[in-house]
Amino acid sequence: MELSKFDILQYRWLGREEGYSALEHEVIFKDLCSGCGVCESVCPDDVIDVDEYPKLTGECTNCGYCLALCPRAFLSFGDAEKKLFGEIDEGLLGHVEEMIAAKAVNKNVLKEGQDGGFVTALVRYLLKNKLVDGAIVSGIDDDNPWKTKPMLVTKENELNKTGGTRYSNSASIRMLKEANKRGINNIAMVGVPCQIEGLRKIQNYPIDDVKLPNVKFTIALFCKGNFLFDGLMKNLISKKNKIDLKDMTRIDIKGKNVIVNIGDDEILIPLKEAHEYLRAGCKSCHDFVSRLSDFSVGSVGSPKEFSTIIARTKEGKQILNKMQRDKIIDVQKLKLEKPGIEMIDLLQKIKERDAKKINRKRIMDVLPLPYKNLRF
């Protein structure tokens, strides 16, 4: 859907009249918030703090930037794809320059990473070759086991123990403001689709007095949804399954199970039990493969210990080729049939279908009675 300048101005005027309250009523209270961190990064008064959800920590001056730049307020995927790739790709997976299965060669990266360690290997490569000055990644809070926290790193060794997946929110975009304060301009950002959407929103609808660093590369993880930390980790894993979070060495979701590792031991928890703690905002998201990223990465479709990589730009494709040539990654071709590319297509279709159901229900719930039988 294309947005007119009038549509955008309406959001800006609403934000300026009501300030942070407009963000609450239009996004947060409607269970649309993804916790991406855009609102914190663009707040000129530093009075918004995002953990799993935003909260106001000081006096709002009603600039309206938080609502104007929130990707859940509005975002034109078509407009964003045209600006990024010059066209709108009608395929399920979006614009693709290269699609492969890959894993890191370095054994330490393999051990620390998830499903092949490709993301860690890529970020290390970008830093080592000075293609970026820093990278926004997700780490773990030292004082709260398995609680995610966004991090800004500038050296390869700072990536130690940032590999792997936690399945709960890391408000990564909030670190754009930190990068700006530290004078780190060209950066890479690792995130999930909603966070990449937030970044594209900032880039595509610029506000003159919001100055943020240049994000040169975006690396997105395939995502079916994130879970609330207290729900997944504290209630389901720790309380219900009697697992001490300090003893956990890994968490993964495969098929119908949440797989928790304690050393070499695996504990299987039915995934349906975790669904109770899925973020409400994730249910409205239709983008499994992150169509607006430079690189999309996930385990789906690849052999064991490999990651599926979609490079969406020519520069991204060149980087993959150089990493293979320099023996940083091992590469395999993806199969077309299940469990290869066909499985990725299927999960994208499922996410689109489920999001349409949820969003249709949202619309029907607010329609006046005579219109509740509309078909769309």
C-alpha positions as CSV (number, residue, x, y, z in Angstrom):
1,M,0.0,0.0,0.0
2,E,1.4,3.4,-1.0
3,L,1.1,6.3,1.5
4,S,0.3,9.8,0.5
5,K,2.1,12.8,2.1
6,F,-1.3,13.7,3.6
7,D,-1.5,10.3,5.4
8,I,1.9,10.8,6.9
9,L,1.2,14.3,8.0
10,Q,-1.9,13.1,9.8
11,Y,0.3,10.8,12.0
12,R,2.8,13.6,12.6
13,W,0.1,16.1,13.6
14,L,-1.6,13.5,15.9
15,G,1.8,12.9,17.6
16,R,2.5,16.6,18.0
17,E,-0.9,17.2,19.6
18,E,-0.8,14.2,21.9
19,G,2.9,13.3,22.1
20,Y,3.8,10.0,23.7
21,S,0.1,9.4,24.5
22,A,-0.6,9.1,20.8
23,L,2.0,6.3,20.5
24,E,0.4,4.5,23.5
25,H,-3.2,4.8,22.1
26,E,-2.3,4.0,18.4
27,V,0.3,1.3,18.9
28,I,1.1,0.1,22.5
29,F,-2.4,-0.2,23.9
30,K,-3.6,-1.9,20.7
31,D,-1.0,-4.7,21.1
32,L,0.9,-3.7,18.0
33,C,4.3,-2.8,19.5
34,S,7.2,-5.0,18.5
35,G,9.6,-3.5,21.0
36,C,12.0,-2.5,18.2
37,G,13.4,0.6,20.0
38,V,12.7,3.2,17.2
39,C,10.8,5.5,19.6
40,E,13.7,5.6,22.0
41,S,16.3,6.2,19.3
42,V,14.4,9.2,17.8
43,C,13.3,10.9,21.0
44,P,15.2,14.2,21.2
45,D,14.5,14.6,24.9
46,D,15.7,11.1,26.0
47,V,12.5,10.4,27.9
48,I,11.6,7.0,26.3
49,D,13.1,3.8,27.5
50,V,12.4,0.5,25.7
51,D,13.0,-2.9,27.3
52,E,10.2,-5.3,26.2
53,Y,7.9,-2.3,25.8
54,P,8.4,1.5,25.8
55,K,7.9,3.5,28.9
56,L,8.0,7.3,29.4
57,T,10.6,8.3,31.9
58,G,10.3,12.1,31.8
59,E,8.3,15.0,30.5
60,C,7.2,14.6,26.9
61,T,7.4,17.8,24.8
62,N,5.0,16.5,22.1
63,C,7.5,16.5,19.2
64,G,5.5,13.6,17.7
65,Y,8.6,11.7,16.4
66,C,7.9,8.5,18.2
67,L,4.6,7.9,16.5
68,A,5.7,9.4,13.2
69,L,8.6,6.9,12.9
70,C,7.1,3.9,14.5
71,P,6.9,1.1,11.9
72,R,3.7,-0.2,13.5
73,A,1.9,3.1,12.9
74,F,2.4,2.8,9.2
75,L,5.0,1.4,6.8
76,S,4.7,1.0,3.0
77,F,6.6,-2.3,2.1
78,G,6.2,-1.4,-1.6
79,D,7.7,2.0,-1.2
80,A,10.6,0.5,0.9
81,E,11.3,-2.3,-1.6
82,K,11.4,0.2,-4.5
83,K,13.9,2.4,-2.7
84,L,16.1,-0.6,-1.7
85,F,16.0,-2.7,-4.8
86,G,14.4,-0.6,-7.5
87,E,11.4,-2.8,-7.8
88,I,8.7,-4.7,-5.9
89,D,9.3,-8.4,-6.1
90,E,6.1,-10.4,-6.2
91,G,7.8,-13.6,-5.0
92,L,7.2,-15.0,-1.5
93,L,10.8,-14.4,-0.4
94,G,11.2,-10.9,-1.8
95,H,14.2,-9.7,-3.8
96,V,17.0,-12.4,-4.0
97,E,20.5,-12.0,-5.5
98,E,22.0,-15.2,-4.0
99,M,20.5,-18.0,-1.8
100,I,22.7,-20.6,-0.3
101,A,23.3,-22.8,2.8
102,A,26.5,-21.9,4.7
103,K,28.3,-22.4,8.0
104,A,31.3,-20.9,9.6
105,V,34.7,-22.7,9.2
106,N,36.0,-21.4,12.5
107,K,35.2,-24.0,15.2
108,N,34.9,-21.5,18.0
109,V,32.3,-19.5,16.0
110,L,30.5,-22.7,15.2
111,K,30.4,-23.6,18.9
112,E,29.1,-20.2,20.0
113,G,26.7,-19.6,17.1
114,Q,23.3,-20.9,16.2
115,D,22.9,-23.3,13.2
116,G,26.2,-22.8,11.5
117,G,27.4,-19.5,13.2
118,F,27.0,-17.6,9.9
119,V,25.8,-14.3,11.5
120,T,28.8,-14.2,13.8
121,A,31.2,-15.0,11.0
122,L,29.7,-12.3,8.8
123,V,29.9,-9.6,11.5
124,R,33.5,-10.6,12.2
125,Y,34.3,-10.3,8.5
126,L,32.7,-6.9,8.2
127,L,34.6,-5.6,11.2
128,K,37.9,-7.2,10.3
129,N,37.8,-5.8,6.7
130,K,36.7,-2.3,8.0
131,L,33.5,-2.5,5.9
132,V,31.8,-1.2,9.0
133,D,33.0,0.7,12.1
134,G,30.7,-1.1,14.5
135,A,27.8,-3.5,14.8
136,I,24.6,-3.7,16.8
137,V,24.0,-7.2,18.1
138,S,22.2,-9.0,20.8
139,G,23.9,-10.2,24.0
140,I,22.9,-11.4,27.4
141,D,22.5,-9.4,30.6
142,D,25.3,-10.3,33.0
143,D,23.0,-9.9,36.0
144,N,19.9,-11.7,34.5
145,P,20.5,-15.1,32.9
146,W,19.2,-15.4,29.4
147,K,17.8,-11.8,29.4
148,T,18.7,-10.2,26.1
149,K,20.2,-6.8,25.8
150,P,21.3,-4.9,22.7
151,M,25.0,-4.2,22.4
152,L,27.2,-2.0,20.2
153,V,30.5,-3.7,19.4
154,T,33.5,-2.3,17.5
155,K,36.0,-5.2,17.8
156,E,35.8,-8.8,16.9
157,N,36.6,-10.1,20.4
158,E,33.5,-8.2,21.7
159,L,31.4,-10.7,19.7
160,N,32.4,-13.5,22.1
161,K,29.2,-14.9,23.7
162,T,26.8,-12.9,21.6
163,G,26.1,-15.8,19.2
164,G,23.0,-17.9,19.4
165,T,19.3,-17.1,19.7
166,R,17.3,-16.1,22.9
167,Y,13.8,-15.9,21.4
168,S,12.9,-12.8,23.5
169,N,13.0,-9.1,22.6
170,S,16.2,-7.0,22.2
171,A,15.3,-3.4,21.5
172,S,18.3,-3.2,19.1
173,I,17.4,0.1,17.4
174,R,17.8,2.0,20.6
175,M,21.6,1.5,20.1
176,L,21.5,3.9,17.1
177,K,21.5,6.8,19.6
178,E,24.5,5.2,21.4
179,A,26.4,4.9,18.2
180,N,25.7,8.5,17.4
181,K,27.0,9.6,20.9
182,R,30.2,7.5,20.4
183,G,30.8,8.9,16.9
184,I,30.4,5.5,15.2
185,N,28.9,6.1,11.8
186,N,29.0,3.2,9.5
187,I,27.5,0.2,11.2
188,A,25.9,-3.2,10.7
189,M,22.7,-4.2,12.5
190,V,21.6,-7.7,13.4
191,G,17.9,-8.0,14.2
192,V,14.6,-9.6,13.4
193,P,12.2,-8.4,10.6
194,C,10.3,-5.9,12.7
195,Q,13.6,-4.2,13.7
196,I,14.7,-3.9,10.1
197,E,11.3,-2.4,9.3
198,G,11.8,0.1,12.0
199,L,15.2,1.1,10.6
200,R,13.7,1.4,7.0
201,K,11.0,3.6,8.5
202,I,13.6,6.0,9.9
203,Q,15.5,6.0,6.6
204,N,12.5,6.4,4.3
205,Y,10.7,9.1,6.2
206,P,13.5,11.3,7.6
207,I,13.0,14.1,10.1
208,D,15.6,16.9,9.8
209,D,16.5,17.1,13.4
210,V,16.8,13.4,14.0
211,K,20.4,12.6,13.2
212,L,21.4,8.9,13.4
213,P,24.4,7.0,12.1
214,N,24.5,5.3,8.7
215,V,23.5,1.6,8.8
216,K,25.4,0.1,6.0
217,F,24.3,-3.5,6.3
218,T,21.2,-5.1,7.9
219,I,21.3,-8.8,8.9
220,A,17.9,-10.3,9.8
221,L,17.0,-13.6,11.3
222,F,14.0,-15.6,10.0
223,C,11.3,-15.0,12.7
224,K,7.9,-16.6,13.5
225,G,7.6,-14.4,16.6
226,N,9.3,-13.4,19.8
227,F,8.3,-14.4,23.3
228,L,8.0,-12.3,26.5
229,F,11.1,-13.0,28.6
230,D,9.2,-13.5,31.9
231,G,6.7,-15.8,30.3
232,L,9.1,-18.0,28.3
233,M,12.2,-18.1,30.5
234,K,10.8,-17.5,34.1
235,N,7.4,-19.1,33.9
236,L,7.7,-21.9,31.4
237,I,11.3,-22.9,31.5
238,S,12.3,-22.1,35.1
239,K,9.1,-22.4,37.1
240,K,7.1,-25.0,35.3
241,N,10.0,-27.2,34.1
242,K,12.2,-26.7,37.1
243,I,15.2,-25.6,35.1
244,D,17.8,-23.2,36.6
245,L,18.4,-20.5,33.9
246,K,22.0,-20.3,35.1
247,D,22.5,-23.9,34.0
248,M,21.1,-23.4,30.5
249,T,23.7,-23.5,27.7
250,R,21.5,-23.2,24.7
251,I,17.9,-22.8,23.6
252,D,16.4,-23.7,20.2
253,I,13.0,-24.1,18.5
254,K,12.8,-27.0,16.1
255,G,9.5,-28.5,14.8
256,K,7.0,-28.7,17.6
257,N,9.5,-28.3,20.5
258,V,11.4,-25.8,22.5
259,I,14.8,-27.5,23.0
260,V,16.7,-26.5,26.1
261,N,20.2,-27.7,26.6
262,I,22.0,-28.1,29.9
263,G,25.5,-29.2,28.8
264,D,25.0,-32.2,26.5
265,D,21.5,-32.9,27.9
266,E,18.4,-31.9,25.9
267,I,15.0,-31.1,27.5
268,L,12.0,-30.9,25.1
269,I,9.2,-28.6,25.9
270,P,6.1,-28.6,23.6
271,L,6.1,-25.4,21.6
272,K,2.4,-25.0,22.0
273,E,3.0,-24.3,25.7
274,A,5.2,-21.4,24.8
275,H,2.6,-19.8,22.5
276,E,0.8,-18.4,25.5
277,Y,3.8,-16.0,25.9
278,L,4.1,-14.9,22.3
279,R,4.2,-11.1,22.0
280,A,0.8,-9.9,20.9
281,G,2.4,-7.6,18.3
282,C,4.1,-10.5,16.6
283,K,0.8,-12.0,15.7
284,S,0.1,-9.0,13.3
285,C,3.5,-9.4,11.5
286,H,3.4,-11.1,8.0
287,D,7.2,-11.1,7.3
288,F,9.0,-14.3,8.2
289,V,12.0,-13.8,5.9
290,S,12.6,-10.0,6.4
291,R,12.1,-8.8,2.8
292,L,13.7,-5.4,3.7
293,S,17.1,-6.6,4.9
294,D,20.4,-6.9,3.1
295,F,20.9,-10.5,4.4
296,S,18.2,-12.8,5.7
297,V,19.4,-15.8,7.8
298,G,17.7,-18.8,9.3
299,S,18.0,-22.5,9.9
300,V,14.9,-23.4,7.9
301,G,15.7,-25.1,4.5
302,S,19.3,-26.0,5.3
303,P,21.1,-29.2,6.3
304,K,22.0,-29.7,10.0
305,E,24.6,-27.2,11.3
306,F,24.1,-24.9,8.2
307,S,22.2,-21.7,7.9
308,T,20.1,-20.6,5.0
309,I,21.4,-17.2,3.6
310,I,19.5,-14.8,1.3
311,A,21.7,-12.0,0.0
312,R,19.3,-9.4,-1.3
313,T,21.9,-6.9,-2.8
314,K,24.7,-7.2,-5.3
315,E,27.2,-6.1,-2.6
316,G,25.8,-8.8,-0.3
317,K,26.3,-11.4,-2.9
318,Q,29.9,-10.2,-3.5
319,I,30.6,-10.5,0.3
320,L,29.3,-14.1,0.3
321,N,31.6,-15.0,-2.6
322,K,34.6,-13.4,-0.8
323,M,33.9,-15.1,2.5
324,Q,33.7,-18.5,0.6
325,R,36.9,-17.7,-1.3
326,D,38.7,-16.7,1.9
327,K,37.6,-20.0,3.5
328,I,35.5,-18.2,6.2
329,I,32.4,-20.2,5.3
330,D,31.6,-23.5,3.8
331,V,28.8,-23.4,1.3
332,Q,26.2,-25.8,-0.1
333,K,23.4,-25.4,-2.6
334,L,19.8,-25.4,-1.2
335,K,17.4,-28.1,-2.3
336,L,14.1,-26.9,-4.0
337,E,12.0,-29.6,-2.3
338,K,11.3,-30.0,1.4
339,P,13.1,-29.4,3.7
340,G,14.8,-26.9,1.4
341,I,13.4,-23.7,-0.2
342,E,9.9,-25.2,-0.3
343,M,9.9,-25.2,3.5
344,I,10.9,-21.6,3.7
345,D,8.0,-20.7,1.2
346,L,5.6,-22.7,3.4
347,L,6.5,-20.9,6.6
348,Q,6.3,-17.5,4.9
349,K,2.8,-18.4,3.6
350,I,1.7,-19.6,7.1
351,K,2.9,-16.3,8.7
352,E,1.1,-14.2,6.0
353,R,-2.1,-16.3,6.5
354,D,-2.0,-16.0,10.3
355,A,-1.3,-12.3,10.2
356,K,-4.2,-11.7,7.8
357,K,-6.6,-13.5,10.2
358,I,-5.5,-11.5,13.2
359,N,-5.6,-8.2,11.3
360,R,-8.9,-8.9,9.8
361,K,-10.3,-9.6,13.3
362,R,-8.9,-6.4,14.6
363,I,-10.7,-4.5,11.8
364,M,-13.9,-6.3,12.3
365,D,-13.9,-5.7,16.0
366,V,-13.9,-1.9,15.6
367,L,-16.4,-1.7,12.7
368,P,-19.9,-0.5,13.4
369,L,-22.5,-3.3,13.4
370,P,-23.8,-2.8,9.9
371,Y,-20.4,-3.3,8.4
372,K,-19.3,-6.4,10.4
373,N,-20.3,-8.8,7.6
374,L,-18.0,-7.2,5.1
375,R,-15.8,-9.6,3.1
376,F,-12.2,-8.7,2.4
